Amino acid sequence: MSSLRLLLSDSHDPWFNLAVEEGIFRQMPSNQHVLFLWRNADTVVVGRAQNPWKECNTRKMEQDGIKLARRSSGGGAVFHDLGNTCFTFMAGKPEYNKTISTQIILEGLKKAGIHVTASGRNDLVLSSPEGERKISGSAYKETKDRGFHHGTLLINADLNRLANYLNPDLKKLQTKGITSVRSRVMNLAELLPGLTHEIVCQGIIDAFFAYFGKTAKAEVISPQALPDLPGFSDIFAKQSSWEWNFGQAPAFSHVLDTRFHWGGVELHVDVEHGVISRCQVFTDSLEPSPLELLSEKLIGVLYQPEAVGQVIRKISEQYSPLDRELQQLYYWLVNELK
């Protein structure tokens, strides 16, 4: 078996690509060096310990069909589109060394005609008239016998959309999660028009082979041509699940309030692992009973528009004379949680 492995994904599904990454990482021999190159379409990727409701404009993501994916490494939230190239380097210990993988990326970009430098916070930057601009961010994961370094390269990403989805609604959230550090970013194609994903990948592949002094045949991975990965379907099921992508969020509190013609409603919820653990409703409505029942019934429910909406619909059946008011409450609350 070659000590080098080169994997190229032709899928743009973030859940598939992150599941492939996890599957390879789990079963790779400790003496192997792996390079995996991939891209995701229209996705916000959050770090392992982040709160998506805090980091992302989840409502706009829902409207625009943007996927949310949680990676197994730390760090901040990033927007991926096809103008953004992703790389992963994996190695067993003691060979695993993120300085080497960073050097390979720098050399690969040089081969593609771009000179960038490594900066303090796991970033790659280049100089521009406006000062240093970030073109790449990285994150890492280590276990006792292996490690990986993965990151992104902004080639021709839509930076306006990046700002759209990473600026959250001004929800009243107090959280124990990690808020992303925002950085000034730019696309490599601004510097070198005509630069493509393929050109950058070829530069990185050449630098990878040159560093280790050997080559490996590229393995193209797609949902139709899965690699031989034990347990891949289980890994993919987890990676694409609501429980992992949303439910893994750290504990936080959310306050929602509005006023209807029949009274004001203020809802306080505590959420742990994506499930409502505590709920209080305050109202000056003349008929507070259904709202009091709502605060009881929401405990243990997924913090998800459909799940919360279902609870309100059941309460409506018990309070049919207040059906109109509860319908207004339903539409408001379901929309707030998107």
Contacts in CASP RR format, 6 or more apart in sequence:
PFRMAT RR
TARGET T0000
AUTHOR 0000-0000-0000
METHOD contacts of the structure
MODEL  1
MSSLRLLLSDSHDPWFNLAVEEGIFRQMPSNQHVLFLWRNADTVVVGRAQ
NPWKECNTRKMEQDGIKLARRSSGGGAVFHDLGNTCFTFMAGKPEYNKTI
STQIILEGLKKAGIHVTASGRNDLVLSSPEGERKISGSAYKETKDRGFHH
GTLLINADLNRLANYLNPDLKKLQTKGITSVRSRVMNLAELLPGLTHEIV
CQGIIDAFFAYFGKTAKAEVISPQALPDLPGFSDIFAKQSSWEWNFGQAP
AFSHVLDTRFHWGGVELHVDVEHGVISRCQVFTDSLEPSPLELLSEKLIG
VLYQPEAVGQVIRKISEQYSPLDRELQQLYYWLVNELK
1 29 0 8 1.000
1 32 0 8 1.000
2 32 0 8 1.000
2 214 0 8 1.000
2 216 0 8 1.000
3 31 0 8 1.000
3 32 0 8 1.000
3 33 0 8 1.000
3 212 0 8 1.000
3 214 0 8 1.000
4 32 0 8 1.000
4 33 0 8 1.000
4 34 0 8 1.000
4 35 0 8 1.000
4 208 0 8 1.000
4 209 0 8 1.000
4 212 0 8 1.000
4 214 0 8 1.000
4 215 0 8 1.000
4 216 0 8 1.000
5 24 0 8 1.000
5 28 0 8 1.000
5 32 0 8 1.000
5 33 0 8 1.000
5 34 0 8 1.000
5 35 0 8 1.000
5 216 0 8 1.000
5 219 0 8 1.000
6 34 0 8 1.000
6 35 0 8 1.000
6 205 0 8 1.000
6 208 0 8 1.000
6 216 0 8 1.000
6 217 0 8 1.000
6 218 0 8 1.000
6 219 0 8 1.000
7 20 0 8 1.000
7 24 0 8 1.000
7 34 0 8 1.000
7 35 0 8 1.000
7 36 0 8 1.000
7 37 0 8 1.000
7 218 0 8 1.000
7 219 0 8 1.000
7 221 0 8 1.000
7 227 0 8 1.000
8 36 0 8 1.000
8 37 0 8 1.000
8 38 0 8 1.000
8 201 0 8 1.000
8 218 0 8 1.000
8 219 0 8 1.000
8 220 0 8 1.000
8 221 0 8 1.000
9 16 0 8 1.000
9 17 0 8 1.000
9 20 0 8 1.000
9 36 0 8 1.000
9 37 0 8 1.000
9 38 0 8 1.000
9 39 0 8 1.000
9 220 0 8 1.000
9 221 0 8 1.000
9 222 0 8 1.000
10 220 0 8 1.000
10 221 0 8 1.000
10 222 0 8 1.000
11 17 0 8 1.000
11 38 0 8 1.000
11 221 0 8 1.000
11 222 0 8 1.000
11 223 0 8 1.000
12 39 0 8 1.000
12 40 0 8 1.000
12 41 0 8 1.000
12 82 0 8 1.000
13 40 0 8 1.000
13 41 0 8 1.000
13 67 0 8 1.000
13 223 0 8 1.000
14 40 0 8 1.000
14 41 0 8 1.000
14 43 0 8 1.000
14 45 0 8 1.000
14 67 0 8 1.000
14 69 0 8 1.000
14 80 0 8 1.000
15 67 0 8 1.000
15 69 0 8 1.000
15 236 0 8 1.000
15 239 0 8 1.000
15 240 0 8 1.000
16 223 0 8 1.000
16 236 0 8 1.000
16 239 0 8 1.000
17 38 0 8 1.000
17 40 0 8 1.000
17 86 0 8 1.000
18 45 0 8 1.000
18 69 0 8 1.000
18 71 0 8 1.000
18 72 0 8 1.000
18 239 0 8 1.000
19 232 0 8 1.000
19 235 0 8 1.000
19 236 0 8 1.000
19 238 0 8 1.000
19 239 0 8 1.000
19 240 0 8 1.000
20 36 0 8 1.000
20 38 0 8 1.000
20 221 0 8 1.000
20 227 0 8 1.000
20 229 0 8 1.000
20 232 0 8 1.000
21 36 0 8 1.000
21 38 0 8 1.000
21 88 0 8 1.000
21 148 0 8 1.000
21 150 0 8 1.000
22 72 0 8 1.000
22 235 0 8 1.000
22 239 0 8 1.000
23 229 0 8 1.000
23 231 0 8 1.000
23 232 0 8 1.000
23 235 0 8 1.000
24 34 0 8 1.000
24 36 0 8 1.000
24 90 0 8 1.000
24 227 0 8 1.000
24 229 0 8 1.000
25 90 0 8 1.000
25 141 0 8 1.000
25 146 0 8 1.000
25 147 0 8 1.000
25 148 0 8 1.000
26 235 0 8 1.000
27 229 0 8 1.000
27 230 0 8 1.000
28 34 0 8 1.000
28 90 0 8 1.000
28 92 0 8 1.000
28 146 0 8 1.000
30 92 0 8 1.000
30 93 0 8 1.000
30 145 0 8 1.000
30 146 0 8 1.000
31 92 0 8 1.000
31 95 0 8 1.000
32 90 0 8 1.000
32 91 0 8 1.000
32 92 0 8 1.000
33 89 0 8 1.000
33 90 0 8 1.000
33 91 0 8 1.000
33 95 0 8 1.000
33 208 0 8 1.000
33 212 0 8 1.000
34 88 0 8 1.000
34 89 0 8 1.000
34 90 0 8 1.000
34 91 0 8 1.000
35 87 0 8 1.000
35 88 0 8 1.000
35 89 0 8 1.000
35 204 0 8 1.000
35 205 0 8 1.000
35 208 0 8 1.000
36 87 0 8 1.000
36 88 0 8 1.000
36 90 0 8 1.000
37 85 0 8 1.000
37 86 0 8 1.000
37 87 0 8 1.000
37 88 0 8 1.000
37 201 0 8 1.000
37 204 0 8 1.000
37 205 0 8 1.000
38 86 0 8 1.000
38 87 0 8 1.000
38 88 0 8 1.000
39 80 0 8 1.000
39 82 0 8 1.000
39 83 0 8 1.000
39 84 0 8 1.000
39 85 0 8 1.000
39 86 0 8 1.000
39 197 0 8 1.000
40 67 0 8 1.000
40 69 0 8 1.000
40 80 0 8 1.000
40 81 0 8 1.000
40 84 0 8 1.000
40 86 0 8 1.000
41 80 0 8 1.000
41 81 0 8 1.000
41 82 0 8 1.000
42 64 0 8 1.000
42 65 0 8 1.000
42 66 0 8 1.000
42 67 0 8 1.000
42 80 0 8 1.000
42 81 0 8 1.000
43 66 0 8 1.000
43 67 0 8 1.000
43 68 0 8 1.000
43 69 0 8 1.000
43 79 0 8 1.000
43 80 0 8 1.000
43 81 0 8 1.000
44 52 0 8 1.000
44 55 0 8 1.000
44 56 0 8 1.000
44 61 0 8 1.000
44 66 0 8 1.000
44 67 0 8 1.000
44 68 0 8 1.000
44 69 0 8 1.000
44 77 0 8 1.000
44 78 0 8 1.000
44 79 0 8 1.000
44 80 0 8 1.000
44 165 0 8 1.000
44 166 0 8 1.000
45 69 0 8 1.000
45 70 0 8 1.000
45 71 0 8 1.000
45 77 0 8 1.000
45 78 0 8 1.000
45 79 0 8 1.000
45 80 0 8 1.000
46 52 0 8 1.000
46 55 0 8 1.000
46 56 0 8 1.000
46 68 0 8 1.000
46 69 0 8 1.000
46 70 0 8 1.000
46 71 0 8 1.000
46 76 0 8 1.000
46 77 0 8 1.000
46 245 0 8 1.000
47 70 0 8 1.000
47 71 0 8 1.000
47 73 0 8 1.000
47 74 0 8 1.000
47 75 0 8 1.000
47 76 0 8 1.000
47 77 0 8 1.000
47 139 0 8 1.000
47 178 0 8 1.000
48 70 0 8 1.000
48 71 0 8 1.000
48 72 0 8 1.000
48 73 0 8 1.000
48 74 0 8 1.000
48 75 0 8 1.000
48 248 0 8 1.000
49 74 0 8 1.000
49 75 0 8 1.000
49 177 0 8 1.000
49 178 0 8 1.000
49 250 0 8 1.000
50 70 0 8 1.000
50 74 0 8 1.000
50 75 0 8 1.000
50 76 0 8 1.000
50 77 0 8 1.000
50 177 0 8 1.000
50 178 0 8 1.000
50 180 0 8 1.000
50 249 0 8 1.000
50 250 0 8 1.000
51 173 0 8 1.000
51 175 0 8 1.000
51 177 0 8 1.000
51 249 0 8 1.000
51 250 0 8 1.000
51 252 0 8 1.000
52 58 0 8 1.000
52 68 0 8 1.000
52 70 0 8 1.000
52 77 0 8 1.000
52 245 0 8 1.000
52 246 0 8 1.000
52 249 0 8 1.000
53 168 0 8 1.000
53 171 0 8 1.000
53 173 0 8 1.000
53 246 0 8 1.000
53 249 0 8 1.000
53 252 0 8 1.000
53 254 0 8 1.000
53 303 0 8 1.000
54 168 0 8 1.000
54 171 0 8 1.000
54 173 0 8 1.000
54 175 0 8 1.000
54 177 0 8 1.000
54 179 0 8 1.000
54 252 0 8 1.000
55 76 0 8 1.000
55 77 0 8 1.000
55 166 0 8 1.000
55 168 0 8 1.000
55 179 0 8 1.000
55 180 0 8 1.000
56 68 0 8 1.000
56 77 0 8 1.000
56 165 0 8 1.000
56 166 0 8 1.000
56 168 0 8 1.000
57 164 0 8 1.000
57 165 0 8 1.000
57 166 0 8 1.000
57 167 0 8 1.000
57 168 0 8 1.000
57 169 0 8 1.000
58 68 0 8 1.000
58 168 0 8 1.000
58 169 0 8 1.000
58 338 0 8 1.000
59 169 0 8 1.000
59 335 0 8 1.000
59 338 0 8 1.000
60 66 0 8 1.000
60 164 0 8 1.000
60 165 0 8 1.000
61 67 0 8 1.000
61 68 0 8 1.000
61 165 0 8 1.000
62 338 0 8 1.000
63 338 0 8 1.000
64 165 0 8 1.000
66 165 0 8 1.000
68 245 0 8 1.000
68 246 0 8 1.000
69 239 0 8 1.000
69 245 0 8 1.000
70 244 0 8 1.000
70 245 0 8 1.000
70 248 0 8 1.000
71 139 0 8 1.000
71 150 0 8 1.000
72 141 0 8 1.000
73 139 0 8 1.000
73 140 0 8 1.000
73 141 0 8 1.000
73 148 0 8 1.000
73 150 0 8 1.000
74 139 0 8 1.000
74 140 0 8 1.000
74 141 0 8 1.000
74 178 0 8 1.000
75 139 0 8 1.000
75 178 0 8 1.000
75 180 0 8 1.000
76 139 0 8 1.000
76 178 0 8 1.000
76 180 0 8 1.000
76 181 0 8 1.000
77 166 0 8 1.000
77 180 0 8 1.000
78 137 0 8 1.000
78 152 0 8 1.000
78 162 0 8 1.000
78 166 0 8 1.000
79 157 0 8 1.000
79 161 0 8 1.000
79 162 0 8 1.000
79 165 0 8 1.000
79 166 0 8 1.000
80 86 0 8 1.000
80 152 0 8 1.000
80 157 0 8 1.000
81 157 0 8 1.000
81 158 0 8 1.000
81 161 0 8 1.000
82 197 0 8 1.000
83 154 0 8 1.000
83 155 0 8 1.000
83 156 0 8 1.000
83 157 0 8 1.000
83 158 0 8 1.000
83 187 0 8 1.000
83 197 0 8 1.000
84 152 0 8 1.000
84 153 0 8 1.000
84 154 0 8 1.000
84 155 0 8 1.000
84 157 0 8 1.000
85 152 0 8 1.000
85 153 0 8 1.000
85 155 0 8 1.000
85 197 0 8 1.000
85 200 0 8 1.000
85 201 0 8 1.000
86 150 0 8 1.000
86 151 0 8 1.000
86 152 0 8 1.000
86 153 0 8 1.000
87 105 0 8 1.000
87 150 0 8 1.000
87 151 0 8 1.000
87 152 0 8 1.000
87 153 0 8 1.000
87 204 0 8 1.000
88 148 0 8 1.000
88 149 0 8 1.000
88 150 0 8 1.000
88 151 0 8 1.000
89 98 0 8 1.000
89 100 0 8 1.000
89 101 0 8 1.000
89 104 0 8 1.000
89 148 0 8 1.000
89 149 0 8 1.000
89 150 0 8 1.000
90 96 0 8 1.000
90 146 0 8 1.000
90 147 0 8 1.000
90 148 0 8 1.000
91 97 0 8 1.000
91 146 0 8 1.000
91 147 0 8 1.000
91 148 0 8 1.000
92 145 0 8 1.000
92 146 0 8 1.000
92 147 0 8 1.000
93 142 0 8 1.000
93 144 0 8 1.000
93 145 0 8 1.000
93 146 0 8 1.000
93 147 0 8 1.000
96 142 0 8 1.000
96 146 0 8 1.000
96 147 0 8 1.000
96 148 0 8 1.000
98 138 0 8 1.000
98 140 0 8 1.000
98 149 0 8 1.000
100 211 0 8 1.000
101 149 0 8 1.000
102 118 0 8 1.000
102 124 0 8 1.000
102 138 0 8 1.000
102 149 0 8 1.000
103 211 0 8 1.000
104 204 0 8 1.000
104 207 0 8 1.000
104 208 0 8 1.000
104 211 0 8 1.000
105 124 0 8 1.000
105 136 0 8 1.000
105 153 0 8 1.000
105 204 0 8 1.000
105 207 0 8 1.000
106 116 0 8 1.000
106 117 0 8 1.000
106 118 0 8 1.000
106 124 0 8 1.000
107 207 0 8 1.000
107 210 0 8 1.000
107 211 0 8 1.000
108 200 0 8 1.000
108 203 0 8 1.000
108 204 0 8 1.000
108 206 0 8 1.000
108 207 0 8 1.000
109 115 0 8 1.000
109 116 0 8 1.000
109 124 0 8 1.000
109 153 0 8 1.000
109 188 0 8 1.000
109 200 0 8 1.000
109 203 0 8 1.000
109 204 0 8 1.000
110 207 0 8 1.000
111 202 0 8 1.000
111 203 0 8 1.000
111 206 0 8 1.000
111 207 0 8 1.000
112 192 0 8 1.000
112 195 0 8 1.000
112 199 0 8 1.000
112 200 0 8 1.000
112 202 0 8 1.000
112 203 0 8 1.000
113 192 0 8 1.000
114 126 0 8 1.000
114 188 0 8 1.000
114 191 0 8 1.000
114 192 0 8 1.000
114 195 0 8 1.000
115 126 0 8 1.000
116 124 0 8 1.000
116 125 0 8 1.000
116 126 0 8 1.000
116 135 0 8 1.000
116 136 0 8 1.000
117 124 0 8 1.000
117 125 0 8 1.000
117 126 0 8 1.000
118 124 0 8 1.000
118 125 0 8 1.000
119 125 0 8 1.000
119 132 0 8 1.000
119 134 0 8 1.000
121 181 0 8 1.000
121 183 0 8 1.000
122 137 0 8 1.000
122 138 0 8 1.000
122 139 0 8 1.000
122 140 0 8 1.000
123 134 0 8 1.000
123 136 0 8 1.000
123 137 0 8 1.000
123 138 0 8 1.000
123 183 0 8 1.000
124 134 0 8 1.000
124 135 0 8 1.000
124 136 0 8 1.000
124 137 0 8 1.000
124 138 0 8 1.000
124 153 0 8 1.000
125 132 0 8 1.000
125 133 0 8 1.000
125 134 0 8 1.000
125 135 0 8 1.000
126 132 0 8 1.000
126 133 0 8 1.000
126 135 0 8 1.000
126 186 0 8 1.000
126 188 0 8 1.000
126 191 0 8 1.000
127 133 0 8 1.000
128 186 0 8 1.000
130 184 0 8 1.000
132 184 0 8 1.000
133 184 0 8 1.000
133 185 0 8 1.000
133 186 0 8 1.000
134 154 0 8 1.000
134 183 0 8 1.000
134 184 0 8 1.000
134 185 0 8 1.000
134 186 0 8 1.000
135 153 0 8 1.000
135 154 0 8 1.000
135 185 0 8 1.000
135 186 0 8 1.000
135 187 0 8 1.000
135 188 0 8 1.000
136 151 0 8 1.000
136 152 0 8 1.000
136 153 0 8 1.000
136 154 0 8 1.000
137 151 0 8 1.000
137 152 0 8 1.000
138 149 0 8 1.000
138 150 0 8 1.000
138 151 0 8 1.000
139 149 0 8 1.000
139 150 0 8 1.000
139 151 0 8 1.000
140 147 0 8 1.000
140 148 0 8 1.000
140 149 0 8 1.000
140 150 0 8 1.000
141 147 0 8 1.000
141 148 0 8 1.000
142 148 0 8 1.000
153 188 0 8 1.000
153 200 0 8 1.000
154 185 0 8 1.000
154 186 0 8 1.000
154 187 0 8 1.000
154 188 0 8 1.000
155 187 0 8 1.000
155 188 0 8 1.000
155 189 0 8 1.000
155 195 0 8 1.000
155 196 0 8 1.000
155 197 0 8 1.000
155 200 0 8 1.000
156 187 0 8 1.000
156 188 0 8 1.000
156 189 0 8 1.000
156 195 0 8 1.000
156 196 0 8 1.000
157 187 0 8 1.000
159 185 0 8 1.000
159 186 0 8 1.000
159 187 0 8 1.000
162 185 0 8 1.000
166 180 0 8 1.000
166 182 0 8 1.000
171 254 0 8 1.000
171 256 0 8 1.000
172 254 0 8 1.000
172 255 0 8 1.000
172 256 0 8 1.000
173 252 0 8 1.000
173 253 0 8 1.000
173 254 0 8 1.000
174 252 0 8 1.000
174 253 0 8 1.000
175 250 0 8 1.000
175 251 0 8 1.000
175 252 0 8 1.000
175 253 0 8 1.000
176 250 0 8 1.000
176 251 0 8 1.000
176 252 0 8 1.000
177 249 0 8 1.000
177 250 0 8 1.000
177 252 0 8 1.000
188 195 0 8 1.000
188 200 0 8 1.000
189 195 0 8 1.000
205 218 0 8 1.000
209 215 0 8 1.000
209 216 0 8 1.000
219 227 0 8 1.000
221 227 0 8 1.000
226 232 0 8 1.000
229 235 0 8 1.000
238 244 0 8 1.000
242 302 0 8 1.000
242 304 0 8 1.000
243 274 0 8 1.000
246 274 0 8 1.000
246 303 0 8 1.000
246 304 0 8 1.000
247 273 0 8 1.000
247 274 0 8 1.000
247 275 0 8 1.000
247 302 0 8 1.000
247 303 0 8 1.000
248 273 0 8 1.000
248 274 0 8 1.000
249 271 0 8 1.000
249 273 0 8 1.000
249 274 0 8 1.000
251 270 0 8 1.000
251 271 0 8 1.000
251 272 0 8 1.000
251 273 0 8 1.000
251 277 0 8 1.000
252 270 0 8 1.000
252 271 0 8 1.000
253 268 0 8 1.000
253 269 0 8 1.000
253 270 0 8 1.000
253 271 0 8 1.000
254 268 0 8 1.000
254 269 0 8 1.000
254 271 0 8 1.000
254 303 0 8 1.000
255 266 0 8 1.000
255 267 0 8 1.000
255 268 0 8 1.000
255 269 0 8 1.000
256 266 0 8 1.000
256 267 0 8 1.000
256 269 0 8 1.000
256 333 0 8 1.000
256 336 0 8 1.000
257 264 0 8 1.000
257 265 0 8 1.000
257 266 0 8 1.000
257 267 0 8 1.000
258 264 0 8 1.000
258 265 0 8 1.000
258 332 0 8 1.000
259 265 0 8 1.000
260 325 0 8 1.000
260 328 0 8 1.000
260 329 0 8 1.000
260 332 0 8 1.000
262 285 0 8 1.000
262 286 0 8 1.000
262 287 0 8 1.000
262 325 0 8 1.000
263 283 0 8 1.000
263 284 0 8 1.000
263 285 0 8 1.000
264 283 0 8 1.000
264 284 0 8 1.000
264 285 0 8 1.000
265 281 0 8 1.000
265 282 0 8 1.000
265 283 0 8 1.000
265 285 0 8 1.000
265 291 0 8 1.000
265 329 0 8 1.000
265 332 0 8 1.000
266 281 0 8 1.000
266 282 0 8 1.000
266 283 0 8 1.000
267 279 0 8 1.000
267 280 0 8 1.000
267 281 0 8 1.000
267 295 0 8 1.000
267 333 0 8 1.000
268 278 0 8 1.000
268 279 0 8 1.000
268 280 0 8 1.000
268 281 0 8 1.000
268 282 0 8 1.000
269 276 0 8 1.000
269 278 0 8 1.000
269 279 0 8 1.000
269 298 0 8 1.000
269 303 0 8 1.000
270 276 0 8 1.000
270 277 0 8 1.000
270 278 0 8 1.000
270 279 0 8 1.000
271 277 0 8 1.000
271 303 0 8 1.000
274 302 0 8 1.000
274 303 0 8 1.000
275 300 0 8 1.000
275 301 0 8 1.000
275 302 0 8 1.000
275 303 0 8 1.000
276 298 0 8 1.000
276 299 0 8 1.000
276 300 0 8 1.000
276 301 0 8 1.000
276 302 0 8 1.000
276 303 0 8 1.000
277 299 0 8 1.000
277 300 0 8 1.000
278 299 0 8 1.000
279 294 0 8 1.000
279 295 0 8 1.000
279 296 0 8 1.000
279 298 0 8 1.000
279 299 0 8 1.000
280 295 0 8 1.000
281 291 0 8 1.000
281 292 0 8 1.000
281 294 0 8 1.000
281 295 0 8 1.000
283 291 0 8 1.000
285 291 0 8 1.000
285 325 0 8 1.000
287 319 0 8 1.000
287 322 0 8 1.000
287 325 0 8 1.000
289 319 0 8 1.000
290 315 0 8 1.000
290 316 0 8 1.000
290 318 0 8 1.000
290 319 0 8 1.000
290 322 0 8 1.000
290 326 0 8 1.000
291 329 0 8 1.000
293 315 0 8 1.000
293 318 0 8 1.000
294 311 0 8 1.000
294 312 0 8 1.000
294 315 0 8 1.000
297 311 0 8 1.000
297 314 0 8 1.000
297 315 0 8 1.000
298 308 0 8 1.000
298 311 0 8 1.000
301 307 0 8 1.000
301 308 0 8 1.000
301 311 0 8 1.000
302 308 0 8 1.000
303 337 0 8 1.000
304 337 0 8 1.000
305 333 0 8 1.000
305 334 0 8 1.000
305 335 0 8 1.000
305 337 0 8 1.000
305 338 0 8 1.000
306 334 0 8 1.000
308 333 0 8 1.000
308 334 0 8 1.000
308 337 0 8 1.000
309 330 0 8 1.000
309 333 0 8 1.000
309 334 0 8 1.000
312 326 0 8 1.000
312 329 0 8 1.000
312 330 0 8 1.000
312 333 0 8 1.000
313 330 0 8 1.000
315 326 0 8 1.000
316 322 0 8 1.000
316 323 0 8 1.000
316 326 0 8 1.000
316 327 0 8 1.000
316 330 0 8 1.000
319 326 0 8 1.000
END
